[in-house]
């Protein structure tokens, strides 16, 4: 299955109050394996950049005002996304900004049915634990030493690794075997089925081996133990 892991950077927290998306980064995965295909773009937000937001991602308005508007490259983004499920950390936030940009140019919003939220997955797997991307990277040993500031493509690449761990880790072969044997459960996790033993009616059945010691075996054992000199249990 093709999936897109993505992240956005914005001018603030709420698109309904005029905040805009200024960066998006996308990572393609097929069968929970990164393909190496990515999409990355900066956007001119056509407004100022609050200092609090710039402190998070480091994108100044002087840098962004030379970038294309969202409307100018929206088709490229939509072509890359295709109809794949979209994975994001605190996905409601990223979907809100992406759909706000699409609605501003008269395009159909991305259906929320395609949304996969890694925060929700992590909350089920690690109730009560810290759920930030940094915290999950630490938990799963994902190297984030190069993450000085937030960046959409960098964060999407980190999230792709975390997403793999949230779904069973790098032992992808076991999951594929499970899918073949028992399918996947309603939660999306693999369910293992015990393979049936081959039916060989032409082969004679061997009687089960007795596991209880016979009287003769017990007698020989007692003789053997008696012959041990200076045994610890006899002191």
Beta strands, then each sheet from edge to edge (+ up, - down):
strand 1: 2-10
strand 2: 21-30
strand 3: 33-42
strand 4: 85-88
strand 5: 115-117
sheet 1: 3+ 2- 1+ 4+ 5+
end
